[in-house]
Amino acid sequence: MSRNNKSQSNAEPPSKGAEELTFKELVQNAMILSLLAGFFCLAWLWDSGIQHFFDFLPRPWVITGAVWLILVPTAYCAVLILFYKRLEIWSWVHARAQRMPAQNDTKKRPEGVLGLLPAPSKAEYERSGQGYAKQVPPALEHVGLTQGGQRVKIVSVTDGPAAAQVVISLPPGLRLSRLQSAVKDIQVAIGAPALQVQSGPKAYTASLIITHDVKHLVVLREILESPEFKALNEKPDLPVPIGVDPVGKPILIGLTTLAHILVAGATNSGKSWWLNQLLVTWTLFRSPEQLRLVLIDPKMVELSRYAKLPHVIDVVYDPAPALMVLDRAIQEMERRYKLFFRVEAENLAEYQKVTGKHLPHIGIVIDEIADLFSAANKDEANGLENAFMRLAQKARAAGIHLVGATQRPSADVIPSRIRTNFPSRICFSLTSPVDYKTVFGFEVGTTLTGKGDGLAKLEGYFDLVRFQGVGIGASGSDTRDTIKKILAYWQKRNVTPASVPSFDGPDDIDQFTSAEIGDEFCFDPDESCWSNENNKAECDMSPRDKLRAYICRLVLEAAEDEVVYLPDRHTVAREVGIRNTVLDELYLALEAEEWISTPERVGKTQKRRIFIDFERAQSYQ
């Protein structure tokens, strides 16, 4: 019995009879027989031996048969391919049409400043969208969203650098909200790394954004060469390249529209790449006369490389100097509002239009807000929170903007008052769903896969925007090389940076008199120097002699064998009464004279050690 069962199980299934074949299968079989007959006619015409064997066939009939018996099946196959593969063909044609103009333009157009950036890769996007599209209808039926008789039509399929966008028509009874609530089930049924469901471009359609297994690297130059960026760059606003959407279209917006930006992302999520491409874009397309930057970098890694650019007012690393530069930004904000009040202007653009005077935009970029608050004591943390609050609430119209980044957007690290005053949020991959909810205030309903995969909540956009972040180049060395090229570019042009009196100090007081802005907004020099008659001789000293006298005073106040370090540069600038830019030059001169050392790491900060001893300090005094 078992032998019979085994033989039956190994036996092949019986073939279908003619009455069991469908009409489509019958037509296909007929086409195959037609092709075989056509090839026989060609062989008859080619080989004289076959003609002699089948000499009863008239030659005109064989020629006609060869033409039609081959032409008809060929046309049938072509129609089938065009009908069933039309989406794939259209996607390929559309992708080629998008790339060809850009390539032709690149050959004709001089590179200009774009030549400082690494060239984009010529690799093609992964085309897995068609495979996913075929799985969508059965996946919806498998998870119980559609029934067997309901038809889900694939409207379009577009492949991008990081994901494919599949637009489907919603059959009667299937709502978008049901699709969004079943995202995880659909993702598993399709077998995709990540899935997001949004409203489609037309009524009764939905857009499924399905992440590719392998992402295509998008470099900054691809966005900056686009017509969309050219149109935005012509405006006086600061351009912000968000990234590219799932189909590869650039997402660009002006910073005035966004006001302030909170950027969140775990390690290797693409957050630092995003900050770097933002700073490179600004320093490349805005001169130091148009833009000044204040950089706060508690990690002392990412933003310090920009310190030598002429756009940069200062780079600080610790909570105390960070609080000082934020206070100065508040002073500058109030000073500008006083200027606006006198000419009845509401914002920076109106003031410049009415008066013809130029005030630069000021960008304050903080690489790690959470570390900044963690390293601060209670008083510093309260001061930082209040400073962020004032700037976030009022600085937008004054042309001062905040860009804050963090790896840990948790409520216990970053105060909620700060998060609520950053209306625009950009989020990369985070460690837990709770962090996503902390950033956006609601469940996002998708999973970010890292390496630049991001979501953005932007002012003026109704829904969350899925995007792929861009990098300056393929590696960190490309970023360093690009920053060096930008520095050399501006050094050759010898552009004088725009003055920002609240940061520059007393050397710039004559540029803004009390008649223009009111006495209460003028710079108030250090009272120890200006109000005391006994110290007038010190005020008449050169900046270098002032700094030497200050260093000697520090040495004399310390114990004889104690190692003495200079305070942070902001404290020195304030107590000596010179601006930061002059102080940097003096530091270099005193290093050469062996008065002070180059910056040394002391704990979590960098300080300069004083080399002169007690006796030398006494003799100088």
C-alpha positions in Angstrom: 0.0 0.0 0.0 2.8 2.3 0.9 4.6 1.5 -2.4 1.4 2.5 -4.3 1.1 5.7 -2.3 4.7 6.5 -3.0 4.4 5.9 -6.7 1.2 8.0 -6.7 2.9 10.9 -4.9 5.9 10.9 -7.3 3.7 10.8 -10.3 3.4 14.0 -12.2 0.0 15.8 -12.2 -2.1 15.1 -15.2 -1.9 17.7 -18.1 -4.9 19.8 -18.8 -7.3 18.8 -21.6 -8.3 21.2 -24.4 -11.6 21.8 -22.7 -9.9 22.8 -19.4 -7.7 25.5 -21.0 -8.7 29.2 -20.7 -9.2 31.4 -23.7 -6.0 33.2 -22.9 -4.0 29.9 -22.8 -5.6 28.8 -26.1 -4.6 32.0 -27.8 -1.0 31.7 -26.5 -0.7 28.1 -27.7 -2.0 29.3 -31.1 0.6 32.0 -31.2 3.3 29.5 -30.4 2.2 27.2 -33.3 2.0 30.2 -35.6 5.6 31.1 -34.8 6.7 27.5 -35.4 4.9 27.5 -38.8 6.5 30.9 -39.7 10.0 29.6 -38.9 9.3 26.6 -41.0 8.4 28.9 -44.0 11.6 30.8 -43.5 13.6 27.5 -43.5 11.7 26.4 -46.7 12.8 29.6 -48.4 16.4 29.3 -47.1 17.2 25.6 -47.7 16.8 24.1 -51.2 16.7 20.6 -49.8 13.5 21.4 -47.8 12.0 23.0 -51.0 12.7 19.8 -52.9 11.1 17.6 -50.2 8.0 19.9 -49.9 7.9 20.9 -53.6 4.1 20.8 -53.6 4.0 24.2 -51.7 3.6 27.3 -53.9 6.4 29.8 -53.3 4.0 32.8 -53.0 2.0 31.0 -50.3 5.2 30.3 -48.3 6.4 33.9 -48.5 3.0 35.2 -47.4 2.9 32.6 -44.6 6.4 33.5 -43.4 5.4 37.2 -43.1 2.0 36.8 -41.4 2.8 33.7 -39.2 5.7 35.6 -37.6 4.3 39.1 -37.7 1.0 38.3 -35.9 2.6 36.6 -32.8 5.2 39.3 -32.6 2.6 42.0 -32.6 0.6 40.0 -30.0 3.7 39.8 -27.7 4.5 43.5 -28.1 0.9 44.4 -27.1 1.1 42.2 -24.0 4.5 43.7 -23.0 3.3 47.2 -23.4 0.1 46.5 -21.5 1.5 44.5 -18.6 4.9 46.3 -18.3 3.6 49.8 -19.1 4.4 51.1 -15.6 8.0 49.8 -15.7 8.5 51.3 -19.2 7.0 54.6 -18.2 9.2 54.8 -15.0 12.3 54.1 -17.1 11.4 56.8 -19.7 10.5 59.3 -17.0 13.8 58.7 -15.1 15.8 59.1 -18.4 14.0 62.3 -19.2 14.8 63.7 -15.8 18.5 62.9 -16.0 19.3 63.9 -19.6 18.6 67.7 -19.2 20.6 67.9 -16.0 23.6 66.1 -17.7 23.4 68.3 -20.8 23.2 71.5 -18.6 26.2 70.4 -16.6 28.3 70.1 -19.8 27.3 73.5 -21.0 27.2 75.5 -17.8 30.3 76.8 -16.1 30.6 75.2 -12.6 31.2 78.4 -10.6 31.0 77.9 -6.8 29.4 74.5 -7.4 32.8 73.4 -8.6 33.9 73.5 -4.9 31.6 70.6 -4.1 32.1 66.9 -4.9 30.4 65.8 -8.1 27.3 63.6 -7.9 27.4 59.9 -8.5 26.2 58.6 -11.9 24.8 55.4 -10.4 21.2 54.6 -11.2 18.5 54.3 -8.5 17.4 50.9 -7.4 14.3 49.9 -9.3 12.4 47.7 -6.8 9.2 49.7 -7.0 7.6 47.5 -9.6 8.2 44.4 -7.6 6.7 46.0 -4.6 3.7 47.3 -6.6 2.8 43.8 -7.7 2.7 42.7 -4.1 0.4 45.5 -2.9 -3.0 44.1 -4.1 -2.5 40.6 -2.6 -1.0 42.1 0.5 -4.1 44.2 1.1 -6.2 41.2 0.6 -4.0 39.1 2.9 -4.4 41.5 5.8 -8.1 41.7 5.3 -8.4 45.3 3.9 -9.9 44.2 0.6 -12.1 41.2 -0.5 -11.5 39.0 -3.5 -13.8 40.9 -5.8 -12.4 44.3 -5.0 -9.8 45.7 -7.4 -6.9 47.8 -6.3 -5.4 49.5 -9.3 -1.8 50.6 -9.4 -1.9 54.2 -10.7 1.8 54.9 -10.8 5.2 53.7 -9.6 8.2 56.0 -9.2 11.6 54.9 -7.8 13.7 57.4 -5.9 17.1 57.4 -4.2 15.9 55.9 -1.0 12.3 54.6 -1.6 9.7 53.8 -4.2 6.4 55.6 -4.3 3.4 53.4 -5.3 0.2 55.2 -5.8 -3.0 53.0 -5.7 -6.7 53.7 -6.2 -8.8 53.0 -3.2 -11.8 50.7 -3.9 -15.2 51.5 -2.4 -15.2 50.9 1.4 -11.4 51.1 1.9 -10.5 54.4 3.7 -7.1 55.9 4.0 -7.3 55.8 7.8 -7.6 52.0 7.7 -4.5 51.7 5.5 -2.6 53.9 7.9 -3.6 51.9 10.9 -2.5 48.6 9.2 0.9 49.9 8.1 2.9 47.3 10.1 0.8 44.4 8.7 1.1 45.6 5.1 4.9 46.1 5.6 5.3 42.5 6.7 3.1 41.2 3.9 5.1 43.1 1.3 8.5 42.3 2.9 9.7 45.9 2.8 12.2 47.4 5.2 9.9 50.3 6.0 6.5 51.6 4.8 4.6 54.9 5.1 1.1 55.6 3.8 0.0 59.1 2.8 -2.8 60.7 0.9 -2.4 60.4 -2.9 -2.1 63.1 -5.5 -5.8 62.7 -6.6 -9.1 61.9 -5.0 -9.6 58.3 -3.8 -5.9 57.5 -4.1 -3.2 56.6 -1.5 0.5 56.9 -1.7 2.6 54.1 -0.3 6.3 55.0 0.3 8.3 51.8 0.4 11.9 52.0 1.4 14.6 50.4 -0.8 16.9 47.7 0.6 19.9 49.6 -0.8 19.8 53.4 -0.7 21.4 55.6 -3.3 23.7 58.3 -2.0 22.4 61.8 -2.8 25.1 64.5 -2.6 24.4 68.2 -2.0 25.5 69.3 -5.4 22.5 67.4 -7.0 20.1 69.7 -5.1 22.1 72.9 -5.6 22.1 72.3 -9.4 18.3 72.0 -9.5 16.1 74.8 -11.0 14.1 74.8 -7.7 17.2 75.9 -5.7 18.1 78.5 -8.3 14.7 80.1 -7.9 15.0 80.0 -4.1 18.6 81.3 -4.1 17.5 84.5 -5.9 15.5 85.6 -2.9 17.3 87.4 0.1 16.2 84.6 2.4 18.5 81.9 3.7 17.9 78.7 1.6 17.5 75.5 3.6 17.9 72.2 1.6 15.8 69.7 3.5 16.7 66.8 1.2 14.9 64.9 -1.6 11.5 63.3 -1.5 10.9 59.6 -2.2 11.0 60.2 -6.0 14.2 62.3 -5.9 12.6 65.8 -6.1 14.4 68.4 -4.1 12.7 69.7 -0.9 13.8 73.3 -0.4 12.4 76.1 1.8 13.5 79.5 3.1 14.6 79.9 6.7 12.3 82.9 7.3 9.4 80.5 6.6 10.7 77.9 9.1 11.8 80.5 11.8 13.8 78.0 13.9 14.6 74.3 13.4 15.0 71.5 15.9 17.0 68.5 14.4 16.9 65.2 16.2 18.7 62.0 15.3 20.6 59.1 16.9 24.2 58.3 16.1 24.8 57.5 12.4 21.3 58.6 11.5 22.4 61.4 9.2 21.9 64.4 11.6 25.5 65.6 11.5 25.5 65.3 7.7 22.4 67.4 7.5 24.0 70.1 9.7 27.1 70.1 7.6 25.3 70.4 4.3 23.2 73.3 5.7 26.3 75.2 6.8 28.1 74.6 3.6 25.1 75.8 1.6 24.9 79.0 3.6 28.6 79.8 3.6 28.9 79.0 -0.1 26.0 81.1 -1.4 25.9 83.9 1.2 28.8 86.2 1.7 30.1 87.3 5.2 28.4 90.6 4.4 25.0 88.8 4.2 25.4 86.1 6.9 27.1 85.8 10.3 27.2 82.6 12.3 27.5 81.7 16.0 28.3 78.1 16.5 27.8 76.2 19.8 29.5 72.8 19.8 29.6 71.0 23.2 31.1 68.0 21.6 34.0 70.1 20.1 34.0 67.9 17.0 31.6 68.9 14.2 31.3 72.7 14.2 34.9 73.7 15.2 36.1 73.0 11.7 34.1 76.1 10.5 35.8 78.5 13.0 38.2 80.1 10.4 35.5 81.0 7.9 34.9 84.7 7.8 31.1 84.2 8.3 31.7 82.9 11.9 31.6 85.3 14.7 32.5 82.8 17.4 32.6 79.0 18.2 31.9 78.1 21.8 32.0 74.8 23.6 30.9 75.3 27.2 27.6 76.4 28.9 29.0 79.6 30.4 30.3 81.1 27.1 27.3 79.7 25.3 25.0 81.6 27.7 27.2 84.7 27.0 26.8 84.5 23.2 23.1 83.9 23.5 22.8 87.0 25.7 24.6 89.0 23.1 22.3 87.7 20.5 19.4 88.9 22.6 21.1 92.3 22.8 21.4 92.4 19.0 17.8 91.4 18.6 16.6 94.2 20.9 19.0 96.7 19.1 17.5 95.7 15.8 13.9 96.1 17.0 14.8 99.6 18.1 16.0 100.3 14.6 12.8 98.9 13.1 10.7 101.0 15.5 12.2 104.2 14.3 11.4 103.6 10.6 8.1 101.7 11.3 9.4 98.4 9.8 8.0 95.1 11.0 11.0 92.9 10.1 14.4 92.8 8.6 13.3 92.8 5.0 11.1 95.9 5.4 13.8 97.7 7.3 16.4 97.1 4.5 13.8 98.1 1.9 12.9 101.4 3.7 16.3 102.5 4.8 18.6 100.9 2.1 20.9 99.9 5.0 22.0 96.3 5.2 21.9 94.1 8.3 23.2 90.5 8.0 21.2 87.4 8.9 22.5 85.8 12.0 22.4 82.0 12.3 22.9 80.3 15.7 23.7 76.6 15.3 23.8 74.3 18.3 25.1 70.8 17.6 24.0 69.1 20.8 21.4 70.9 23.0 21.1 67.9 25.4 24.9 67.9 26.1 24.8 71.7 26.6 22.1 71.4 29.3 23.7 68.3 30.9 27.0 70.1 31.4 25.4 73.2 32.8 24.8 73.9 36.4 21.3 74.9 37.7 21.8 78.6 37.2 23.4 78.2 33.7 20.6 75.8 32.7 17.9 78.3 33.7 19.8 81.1 31.9 20.1 79.0 28.7 16.4 78.0 28.8 15.4 81.7 29.2 17.7 82.8 26.4 16.4 80.1 24.0 12.9 81.1 24.9 13.4 84.8 24.2 15.2 84.2 20.9 12.7 81.6 19.7 9.8 83.9 20.4 11.1 87.1 19.0 14.3 86.8 17.0 12.7 85.6 13.7 11.6 89.1 12.5 15.0 90.5 13.5 16.8 88.1 11.1 18.2 85.9 13.9 17.5 82.1 13.6 18.2 79.1 15.8 19.1 75.6 14.5 19.4 73.2 17.4 20.4 69.5 17.1 20.2 66.7 19.6 20.6 63.0 19.8 18.4 62.8 22.9 15.1 64.7 22.5 13.7 63.3 25.7 11.6 65.5 27.9 13.9 65.2 30.9 16.9 66.5 29.0 15.4 69.3 26.8 12.8 71.5 28.5 9.4 71.3 26.9 9.3 75.1 26.6 12.2 75.0 24.2 10.7 72.3 22.0 7.4 74.1 21.7 9.1 77.2 20.4 10.8 75.3 17.6 7.9 75.1 15.2 9.8 73.2 12.5 11.2 69.8 13.3 13.5 67.5 11.4 13.8 64.0 12.7 16.1 61.2 11.6 16.3 57.6 13.1 15.8 57.5 16.9 16.2 54.8 19.4 12.6 54.4 20.5 9.1 55.3 19.4 8.7 57.5 22.5 11.4 59.8 21.1 9.5 60.2 17.8 6.4 61.2 19.8 8.5 63.6 21.9 9.8 65.4 18.7 6.5 65.6 16.8 3.9 65.4 19.6 2.1 62.4 18.0 2.8 58.9 16.7 4.5 59.0 13.3 3.2 55.5 12.2 6.4 54.5 10.4 10.0 53.4 11.0 13.0 55.4 9.9 15.8 53.2 8.6 18.8 55.4 9.3 21.5 56.8 6.9 19.6 60.0 6.1 16.1 58.6 6.1 14.1 61.4 7.7 10.7 63.0 8.5 10.1 66.7 8.6 7.4 68.8 10.1 7.6 72.1 8.2 5.6 75.3 8.5 3.4 75.5 5.5 3.1 71.8 5.0 -0.1 70.0 6.1 1.5 66.5 6.7 4.8 65.1 7.7 7.3 65.1 4.8 9.4 62.0 4.2 12.8 62.8 2.8 16.3 61.4 2.2 19.0 63.6 3.6 21.9 64.6 1.5 25.6 64.6 2.2 28.4 66.9 1.0 30.2 63.9 -0.4 30.7 60.2 0.1 32.9 60.5 3.2 34.0 62.8 6.0 37.1 63.7 4.1 35.0 65.3 1.4 33.4 67.5 4.0 36.8 68.6 5.3 38.1 69.3 1.8 35.0 71.3 0.9 35.3 73.5 3.9 38.9 74.2 3.1 38.0 75.1 -0.5 35.2 77.5 0.8 37.7 79.2 3.1 40.2 79.6 0.3 37.4 80.9 -1.9 36.4 83.7 0.5 40.1 84.5 1.4 40.8 85.2 -2.3 37.9 87.7 -2.4 39.0 89.5 0.8 35.4 90.3 1.8 35.0 92.3 5.0 32.4 90.6 7.3 29.4 92.6 8.2 29.6 94.2 11.7 27.4 92.9 14.5 27.9 95.5 17.3 26.5 93.4 20.1 29.2 90.8 19.4 32.0 93.0 18.1 32.3 95.2 21.2 33.6 98.7 21.8 35.6 98.9 18.6 32.4 99.2 16.7 30.5 101.6 18.9 31.0 104.5 16.5 29.0 102.7 13.8 25.7 103.0 15.7 25.3 106.2 17.6 22.7 107.0 20.3 21.0 109.3 17.8 20.2 106.3 15.6 19.2 103.6 18.1 18.7 105.3 21.5 21.0 105.5 24.5 19.8 102.4 26.1 20.9 100.2 23.2 24.4 101.6 22.8 27.3 99.5 24.0 28.2 100.1 27.6 32.0 99.8 28.0 33.4 98.1 31.0 33.0 100.4 34.1 36.3 99.3 35.5 38.0 101.0 32.7 35.9 103.9 31.7 34.3 105.2 34.9 37.3 105.1 37.2 39.7 108.1 36.7 42.6 106.1 38.1 42.4 103.6 35.3 42.4 106.0 32.4 46.0 105.3 31.7 45.1 101.6 31.2 42.3 102.6 28.8 44.9 104.5 26.6 47.0 101.3 26.3 47.1 99.3 23.1 45.0 96.1 23.0 48.2 94.0 23.2 49.5 95.8 26.2 46.0 95.6 27.8 46.1 91.8 27.4 49.6 91.5 28.7 48.7 93.5 31.8 45.6 91.3 32.3 47.8 88.1 32.1 50.3 89.5 34.6 47.5 90.4 37.0 46.2 86.7 36.8 49.7 85.4 37.6 50.2 87.8 40.5 46.9 86.9 42.0 47.6 83.2 41.9 50.0 81.2 44.1 53.6 81.1 43.0 53.8 77.4 42.0 50.2 77.3 40.7 49.6 76.5 36.9 47.6 79.5 35.7 45.2 79.2 32.7 43.4 82.0 30.9 39.6 82.1 31.3 37.4 81.5 28.3 37.8 84.0 25.4 34.5 85.8 26.1 35.5 86.5 29.7 38.9 87.8 28.6 37.3 90.0 25.9 34.8 91.4 28.4 37.4 92.1 31.1 40.1 93.5 28.9 37.6 95.5 26.7 38.5 94.2 23.3 36.4 92.3 20.7 36.8 88.6 20.0 38.2 89.0 16.5 41.0 91.2 17.8 41.6 88.8 20.7 42.2 85.9 18.3 45.0 87.9 16.6 46.5 88.8 19.9 46.5 85.2 21.1 48.6 84.2 18.1 51.1 87.0 18.7 51.5 86.1 22.4 51.9 82.5 21.5 54.9 83.5 19.3 56.3 85.5 22.2 55.8 82.5 24.5 53.5 84.3 26.9 50.7 81.7 26.5 50.3 78.2 25.0 48.1 76.9 22.2 44.7 75.6 23.4 45.1 72.6 25.7 42.3 70.3 26.8 41.5 70.7 30.5 38.7 68.4 31.5 35.9 69.1 29.1 37.1 72.5 27.9 40.1 73.9 26.0 42.2 76.5 27.8 45.5 78.4 27.2 48.2 78.0 29.8 50.1 81.1 30.9 53.9 80.6 30.6 55.3 83.7 32.3 56.4 83.3 35.9 55.8 85.4 39.0 59.0 87.5 38.7 58.4 88.3 35.0 54.9 89.4 35.8 56.1 91.7 38.6 58.8 93.2 36.4 56.2 93.9 33.6 53.9 95.7 36.1 
